[in-house]
Amino acid sequence: MRLQLNYLDWDNSGVAIPCTACRYCVSETKCPMDIMIPDYFAMYNEKKRYNTITSGVYYANLTMHHGKASACIGCGKCESHCPQHLPIRKHLKEVAELLEN
């Protein structure tokens, strides 16, 4: 059991937003702003962990057809379906700050 916990601790090290990309936040409730939450969280994590330019490029491309993180209106529909109970609205502000500036 301890070996498994050590692996999970190592696997999640450096992950700023522990989203599992289950997509409940976008599939169970259609975001009124069409924000691609799991995708943006993955890009944010990549940028924070590796400081790559590709995260910003992917974000710019995806936001050409979907709402930006900063477009969140704070309705909270996404948070009510998150099995990880992530503060999605808070994290979207962090994503916008990092990837939109």
C-alpha positions, 0 to 999 in steps of 0.5 A: 500500500505504501508503494502505491501512495509513493507512486501517486505522490511522485506522479502528481508532483509538479501538477498544479491543477489535479484534473483527471480530464474525466470531462464531467465538467463539460459533458454533464453540463454544457458550459454556457461559454463553451470553455474547454476546461480539462484541455485548458487545465492540461495546458496550464499544467504543462506550462507550469511544469515545463515552461513550454511555448507550445501550451500557449500556441495550443491555447490560442488555437483552441480558443479560436473556436471555444471560449477563453478561460477569462470568459467564465461567467462564474455560474458554477455548473462545472464545479457541481459535476467535478468528482475531484471537487476542484475549484474550477472557477478559481483555476480558470482565473489562474489559466487566464492569467498564465496563458492569456497574458 
